[in-house]
Amino acid sequence: MAGDGTDGVAGLDRGQDRRKTVVWLTYGLPWPTDRGGSIRYFNLIRQVATRYRVLLFAMLESADEARHVPKLA
């Protein structure tokens, strides 16, 4: 909500992070980095995250892929 220190997305606190936000959409997670496409996206996102706050939205290919989500936080 405006003025309460959150950005309105699931109550995320932006108190100290004043960087602009980039929304990144992918098909599948960029982890594990065991394939060329995953390696490329992981490194691109990592570089963008040095200057911007990145919100990653990924369509999971399988329920098993969800176990990798905590590794990307």
LINLIN-V406743 format. One record per backbone hydrogen bond with DSSP energy under -1.0 kcal/mol. CO is the residue of the C=O (numbers start at 1). NH is the residue of the N-H. Records with the same first field share a line. If there is no record, write none. Layout:
CO=NH + NH
This chain:
1=4
5=14
9=12
12=7
20=53
22=55
24=57
26=59
32=34
35=39
36=40
37=41
38=42
39=43
40=44
41=45
42=46
43=47
44=48
45=49
47=50
48=51 + 52
53=22
55=24
57=26
59=28
63=66
64=67
65=68
66=69
69=72
